[in-house]
Amino acid sequence: MNAVDLGELRARDFGYLDAEGHTYLDYTGAGLAPTSLVRAGAERITGGVFGNPHSESPASRASGDLLVRARAAVLRHFHADPAEYTVVFTANATAALRLVGESYPFAPGGRLVMLLDNHNSVNGLREYARAGGARTEYVPVRGQELAIDEERLHTALTARRRRRGLLAYPAQSNFTGVRHSLDWIATAHEHGYDVLLDAAAFVPTNPLDLSRHHPDFTVVSWYKVFGYPTGVGSLIVRREALARLRRPWFSGGTIYAASAQAQWHVLADGEAAFEDGTVNFLSIPDITAGLEWIDTIGMNRVHDHVTRLTTQLLSGIAELRHTDGTPMTRVYGPTDAGPTRGGTVALNLLDAAGRVIDERVVSQDSADHRISLRYGCFCNPGAGEAAFALPLRSLRSAARKPLGSLEEYLDVLGLPSAGAVRVSVGVSSQPRDVETFLDFVANTYRDRVPTAAGLADRAGC
């Protein structure tokens, strides 16, 4: 098969970007929909009859067959042995995390170990752990690169406990782009832990081989991989781990039988017990098409493409200087595009006096230039606390005070800004997108001292 030229791909599947003069740099937030996938999905839906798969009618069987193909495509993409893994379709990665949290056997004597660098949808697992009587421990990140403190993680995993534990961490930070080692999966297993891998920010630009690494639970959102459709995620789960989960309720689609008067129910086997109601049978088949689309490009080529663009971005950021030679930026995480970082770069812009330019100003100015990027703390408060070096004492103090606004919270913590600016590249990005951003920063903020006038409300964490 001839390799797809990524410049031609941009023109063919993402031509709407250049037609609108739009520079899109928020791929960690969402991938962009390829025109060919959207058209193919519409043709499939309007070219057949598909019904609720919980039946044996021709329409139901048509949907059921496509669901089977989609599960097989997901396992094949991740090199996951069907004898070891199965796939639960969910609304998104957050829904997959909630399934694990509500069903995992947290109990007194058990432990939930998490990195400080986690999305809030992972942080929320601690509420299920608390309700079950298990202890939650956060492992810090360290240094300028904000990488995992491996010594502290090892200490956490080897601490005494009476029950099985759960380690939950991201393969790649959605804040800094740091890639955390997948080797910790095997280490955690050696110490009696199950592992939940948040792969939502990782798999859009990196291959994940589940024949080499064997997390018990892996969560993804497919719109972040190939942009279309939204509203479909997956929990890729080891069958033996799935068997240990206990659902706190049942619903339509998850049972073989139930009695209202006698108040009993029998859950379905395997993944069916975790797919509540009617699955998104019109959109899930687009996963198969999306993975085929990715295969025509090659995930390794996507990875290399994003690495080159990230190198260009970081090099350009490092060269941004005010007239007196002082830096215009402060980057959080690794400052080079080596094996420890992905295509997500978080930074603050600095004025000529070295002060942080409010990220709200940057968001408004970039929008005026038709540049889409992200600002705030990106639903990852732990990475933000580490990046901005917030002491635990101050955070606890802020929690005890009745704060009426985010501005008051920032005053208590002594912060000049609520977060950072995040720039991220993906499969449809081109070098000219990076140059547009760098030119925007240089032309807009060099030697500029911003004012606070006209700012919008801050984005919360």
Secondary structure as UniProt FT lines:
FT   HELIX           6..13
FT   HELIX           15..19
FT   TURN            20..21
FT   STRAND          23..24
FT   TURN            27..29
FT   HELIX           35..46
FT   HELIX           58..77
FT   TURN            78..79
FT   TURN            82..84
FT   STRAND          85..90
FT   HELIX           93..103
FT   TURN            108..109
FT   STRAND          111..115
FT   HELIX           120..123
FT   HELIX           125..132
FT   STRAND          135..139
FT   STRAND          141..142
FT   TURN            143..146
FT   STRAND          147..148
FT   HELIX           150..158
FT   STRAND          165..170
FT   TURN            174..176
FT   STRAND          178..179
FT   TURN            182..183
FT   HELIX           184..190
FT   TURN            191..192
FT   STRAND          193..198
FT   TURN            200..205
FT   TURN            210..212
FT   STRAND          217..221
FT   HELIX           223..226
FT   STRAND          233..238
FT   HELIX           239..242
FT   TURN            243..244
FT   TURN            252..253
FT   STRAND          255..259
FT   TURN            260..263
FT   STRAND          264..267
FT   HELIX           270..274
FT   TURN            281..284
FT   HELIX           285..297
FT   HELIX           299..319
FT   TURN            323..324
FT   STRAND          329..332
FT   TURN            339..340
FT   STRAND          344..350
FT   TURN            352..353
FT   HELIX           359..368
FT   TURN            369..370
FT   STRAND          371..372
FT   STRAND          374..376
FT   TURN            378..379
FT   HELIX           381..387
FT   TURN            388..389
FT   HELIX           392..400
FT   HELIX           406..413
FT   STRAND          420..424
FT   TURN            427..428
FT   HELIX           431..445
FT   TURN            446..447
FT   TURN            453..454
//
